Amino acid sequence: MERDALRALQEPLKQHYRDDPDGALVTLTAVGNLGEGITCSVATGRAIASAGLHPATGGDGLSLCSGDMLLEALAACAGVTLGAVATSLEIPVRGGQVHVEGDLDFRGTLGVAKDAAVGFTAIRIRFDLDSDATAEQLETLTRLTERYCVVLQTLAHSPSLTISRAASR
């Protein structure tokens, strides 16, 4: 997509959100259906993803690990955001990869060690880009990608989170 096409697509939305800030408030949803064994299926919009235990916690490796899915969502969001920023600023990027790694200590989630964290203790993102951009352009691209990537910012600044339960009999 060219910069002018992206701007033409986004400008009416931006103006609408300036005029009506409440119009920009959207609630995204996801529903997981508990499955056989220890699995949960989630509709991704294109397919059904079946998540299960990671092999390090007793899973058979046939189901997706939700930790992997989180990192995949981060990689996808960062890649889309980088592409949009590059397009908007006309920074030449022919292609590349987004690498995301996350460190886990499974003693925490298995309740083996109370001092072990449950969840990721570190996440790293690396962009390997095919680009003739200057070092300054690439720095700007990275900084703005970090600033505008929804998943990255959600992880960096934990949102309010509530948990509730409903039981049917």
C-alpha positions as CSV (number, residue, x, y, z in Angstrom):
1,M,0.0,0.0,0.0
2,E,1.2,3.5,-0.8
3,R,1.3,6.3,1.7
4,D,-1.4,8.3,0.0
5,A,-3.7,5.3,-0.1
6,L,-3.1,4.6,3.6
7,R,-3.7,8.3,4.5
8,A,-6.9,8.3,2.4
9,L,-8.1,5.3,4.2
10,Q,-7.3,6.5,7.7
11,E,-8.0,10.2,7.6
12,P,-11.8,10.0,7.7
13,L,-11.5,7.7,10.7
14,K,-9.1,10.0,12.4
15,Q,-11.4,13.0,11.8
16,H,-14.4,11.0,13.1
17,Y,-12.4,10.1,16.3
18,R,-11.4,13.8,16.8
19,D,-15.0,14.9,16.4
20,D,-16.4,12.0,18.5
21,P,-13.9,10.5,20.8
22,D,-16.4,7.9,22.0
23,G,-16.6,6.6,18.5
24,A,-13.0,5.4,18.8
25,L,-13.9,3.2,21.8
26,V,-14.2,-0.4,20.7
27,T,-14.4,-3.6,22.7
28,L,-12.7,-6.6,21.1
29,T,-13.8,-10.0,22.2
30,A,-12.6,-13.6,22.1
31,V,-14.4,-16.7,23.3
32,G,-12.8,-20.0,24.2
33,N,-14.7,-23.2,24.2
34,L,-13.4,-25.9,26.6
35,G,-12.6,-29.1,24.8
36,E,-11.7,-32.7,25.4
37,G,-8.9,-33.3,27.8
38,I,-7.1,-30.1,28.7
39,T,-7.8,-28.0,25.6
40,C,-9.6,-24.8,24.8
41,S,-10.6,-23.8,21.2
42,V,-10.6,-20.2,20.1
43,A,-12.1,-18.8,16.9
44,T,-9.4,-16.6,15.3
45,G,-11.6,-15.1,12.6
46,R,-10.1,-17.4,10.0
47,A,-9.8,-20.7,11.7
48,I,-10.3,-22.5,15.0
49,A,-7.1,-22.6,17.1
50,S,-7.0,-25.4,19.7
51,A,-4.8,-24.5,22.7
52,G,-3.5,-27.0,25.2
53,L,-0.7,-27.6,27.7
54,H,2.8,-26.8,26.6
55,P,5.0,-30.0,26.6
56,A,7.0,-28.5,29.6
57,T,3.8,-28.7,31.6
58,G,2.6,-32.2,30.4
59,G,1.1,-31.4,27.1
60,D,1.5,-33.7,24.1
61,G,2.6,-30.9,21.7
62,L,-0.4,-31.4,19.4
63,S,-2.2,-28.3,20.6
64,L,-1.1,-24.7,20.4
65,C,0.5,-23.2,23.6
66,S,-1.2,-20.0,24.6
67,G,2.2,-18.6,25.5
68,D,3.3,-19.1,21.9
69,M,0.0,-17.5,20.7
70,L,0.7,-14.5,22.9
71,L,4.2,-14.1,21.3
72,E,2.7,-14.7,17.8
73,A,0.1,-12.0,18.4
74,L,2.9,-9.6,19.5
75,A,5.0,-10.5,16.4
76,A,1.9,-9.9,14.1
77,C,1.0,-6.6,15.7
78,A,4.5,-5.3,15.7
79,G,4.9,-6.3,12.0
80,V,1.6,-4.7,11.0
81,T,2.4,-1.6,13.0
82,L,6.0,-1.4,11.5
83,G,4.5,-1.7,8.0
84,A,2.0,1.1,8.6
85,V,4.6,3.4,10.1
86,A,7.0,2.7,7.3
87,T,4.3,3.4,4.7
88,S,3.1,6.6,6.5
89,L,6.7,8.0,6.7
90,E,7.7,6.6,3.4
91,I,10.6,4.7,4.9
92,P,11.7,2.1,2.4
93,V,11.2,-1.5,3.7
94,R,11.1,-4.3,1.2
95,G,10.5,-7.0,3.7
96,G,11.9,-8.7,6.8
97,Q,11.0,-10.6,9.9
98,V,9.9,-9.9,13.4
99,H,11.5,-12.2,15.9
100,V,9.8,-12.5,19.4
101,E,11.2,-14.5,22.2
102,G,9.9,-14.9,25.7
103,D,11.4,-16.5,28.8
104,L,9.3,-18.7,31.1
105,D,10.1,-20.6,34.3
106,F,7.5,-23.4,34.3
107,R,8.1,-24.1,38.0
108,G,5.8,-21.1,38.6
109,T,2.8,-22.3,36.6
110,L,3.2,-25.9,37.9
111,G,3.4,-24.6,41.5
112,V,6.8,-26.2,42.1
113,A,8.5,-23.1,43.5
114,K,6.5,-20.2,45.1
115,D,9.3,-17.8,44.2
116,A,9.2,-18.7,40.5
117,A,7.1,-16.3,38.4
118,V,4.0,-17.4,36.7
119,G,4.2,-16.0,33.2
120,F,6.9,-14.4,31.0
121,T,9.8,-12.9,32.9
122,A,11.3,-11.3,29.8
123,I,10.2,-10.7,26.2
124,R,12.5,-9.6,23.4
125,I,11.5,-8.3,19.9
126,R,14.0,-8.0,17.1
127,F,13.3,-6.7,13.6
128,D,15.5,-8.0,10.7
129,L,14.6,-5.6,7.9
130,D,15.5,-5.6,4.2
131,S,15.8,-1.8,3.8
132,D,17.9,1.0,2.4
133,A,16.7,3.3,5.1
134,T,19.2,5.4,7.1
135,A,20.1,4.5,10.7
136,E,18.0,7.6,11.8
137,Q,15.0,6.4,9.8
138,L,15.2,2.9,11.2
139,E,15.5,4.4,14.7
140,T,12.3,6.4,14.1
141,L,10.6,3.4,12.6
142,T,11.5,1.2,15.7
143,R,10.5,4.0,18.2
144,L,7.1,4.6,16.5
145,T,6.4,0.9,16.1
146,E,7.0,0.5,19.8
147,R,4.8,3.5,20.6
148,Y,1.8,2.5,18.4
149,C,1.8,-1.4,18.7
150,V,-1.3,-2.3,20.6
151,V,-0.1,-5.7,21.9
152,L,3.3,-4.3,22.9
153,Q,1.8,-1.4,24.8
154,T,-0.7,-3.7,26.5
155,L,2.0,-5.9,27.7
156,A,4.2,-3.0,28.7
157,H,1.4,-1.2,30.6
158,S,-0.9,-3.8,32.1
159,P,-4.5,-2.9,31.7
160,S,-7.2,-3.2,34.3
161,L,-8.2,-6.8,34.4
162,T,-11.2,-8.4,36.0
163,I,-12.2,-12.0,36.3
164,S,-15.7,-13.3,36.8
165,R,-17.4,-16.7,36.7
166,A,-20.8,-18.0,35.8
167,A,-21.9,-21.6,36.5
168,S,-24.7,-23.4,34.8
169,R,-26.2,-26.4,36.3
